[in-house]
Amino acid sequence: MSAGKENRGPLSGRKVLITRAKNQSESMARKIRNLGGGVVEFPAIRIAPPKKQKVLDQALYRLDTYDWLIFTSTNGVHFFFQRLRELDLDIRRMVGARIAAIGPKTAETLEKKGIQVDVLPGEYRAEALAKALHSRIRPGERILLPRANIARKWLALELERSGCHVTDADAYDTLPNTREAGTLVEMLRQGCLDILTFTSSSTVRNFVEAIRSVEPEGQHLLRQAQIACIGPVTADTARELGLRVDVTADCYTIDGLIEAVLRLPQI
């Protein structure tokens, strides 16, 4: 777990917990510090290559047979192209496929690789993407969905209900991280954390799991801190686990989450 010093700003005097994976937290931490907040990093998840690689590999060898490639995260993009390189496969195999993405960061990551995004919904969630695709996809089309091993199955099932043939492939694994959970629990006991931020359902689940690994009935420790979630799906997961959500971002991005944090009253 790591912490950083504070500057002057609207978050001065407040400690903000970041639960994103370590390799993704730097930008968020910098923005919070620039706003005067203190940052404590507890990566509740870690990202790794998938243990079950076979489905993705088979899809990549048949990449030229897909009508659509759908990316739901920047991690999905990174691991998809990493595996293409590892298998020594030509990116031009996907030339005939149309591309859909959830979220501007995912689209930006694709565009940096020279891939133009055909469908990008205004709301950054699976339900909005399915709605945006409804008039574009045709029964019988083949869709490759490279994403996290623990991703919600709703999107794949919805596309199958539209008559498409969907390959739902693990592009990466999202794994729990309970290291330094004892330090985290002690900080919560002492009231050292003012705001807890969650950027996905998996960060919420694994955060709660980490607390319970040290303090089985430890959710009462969260009552002193305010909780901010990146979007409604994450917020719903938090509530299902018994957490009180104080604010949810209107725009489901890191910048949107920080804007939501700024709306929280100081207590």
PyMOL commands that set and color helices and strands:
alter all, ss='L'
color gray80, all
select helices_A, chain A and resi 22-24+26-34+54-61+63-65+74-86+91-94+104-112+126-133+154-161+181-189+201-214+218-224+232-240+254-263
alter helices_A, ss='H'
color red, helices_A
select strands_A, chain A and resi 2-4+15-18+38-41+45-48+68-71+98-101+142-148+165-176+195-198+226-229+247-248
alter strands_A, ss='S'
color yellow, strands_A
deselect
rebuild
show_as cartoon
